[in-house]
Amino acid sequence: MATPFEAFVSPLSWQQVSLLLDTVLYFEDAPKLLSLPQEEGPSVPVPVTADTLKKMLASLDENDAFERKPFALRWEGGEDADSGHLIVQLPNNETVRQPAVLSAFSPV
C-alpha cells in the first residue's frame, strides 16, 4: 500500500489548532481524518489524535492566536500497511511521534 500522504508543511495558528482539538475531542469515540492545509496545494487528510493536537497547541503562543507557524508532517510506515506513526515537527523544533492505525480513522 502507498503512503497515506506525502510529507508536507502545514501553517497553523493557535486559533486553528485549538479548533482542530475541539473537533477531535467531539469525535473522540469515532476518530476522523482531519484535513490540514498545506503551504501550497489541497488540504491533506491526516490521522491526528487529541494528544498530538494538545502538544501542537502547547508549542504555540495564545497571545499571538492568529500568527501561523509551520508544522512539518510526515508518515512513517509500520509493520503492516494499516499501521505506522504520524511524525509532527513542531515550530519549537520538538518532534511528536504518534502511533496510528489508519483503519481506526474514518473520513470526515
C-alpha positions, -999 to 999 in steps of 0.1 A, spaced: 0 0 0 12 35 -7 19 61 19 -14 76 31 1 111 24 33 127 13 53 148 37 41 184 38 42 216 59 10 230 74 10 266 85 -13 267 115 -22 293 142 -31 288 178 -67 295 170 -68 269 142 -51 242 163 -75 250 192 -105 245 169 -90 213 155 -85 200 190 -122 208 198 -132 189 167 -111 158 176 -124 158 212 -160 159 199 -154 128 177 -132 111 203 -152 79 202 -151 78 164 -118 92 152 -118 111 119 -91 121 95 -85 158 98 -80 179 67 -49 200 73 -39 228 50 -7 227 31 15 257 23 6 251 -14 -20 227 -27 -51 210 -14 -57 200 22 -44 167 34 -64 141 54 -42 131 84 -49 107 114 -43 131 143 -52 124 179 -62 148 207 -28 142 225 -9 152 194 -30 183 189 -25 192 226 13 191 221 9 212 189 -12 238 207 13 239 236 40 248 211 21 280 201 16 313 219 -21 321 227 -12 358 228 -4 355 191 -35 335 183 -37 343 146 0 340 138 6 309 117 36 287 124 49 258 103 42 222 113 60 196 92 41 163 90 51 130 75 40 93 77 64 66 88 51 31 79 48 3 105 48 -35 104 18 -36 81 2 -13 56 -25 -2 81 -2 10 109 26 34 114 35 67 130 25 103 123 56 124 128 50 161 135 79 186 137 67 214 159 77 251 154 98 249 185 118 220 169 103 193 192 90 162 175 58 143 182 57 107 172 21 94 173 13 58 166 -17 53 144 -38 25 128 -53 40 97 -84 19 97 -94 34 131 -98 68 114 -127 75 91 -130 103 65 -150 133 77 
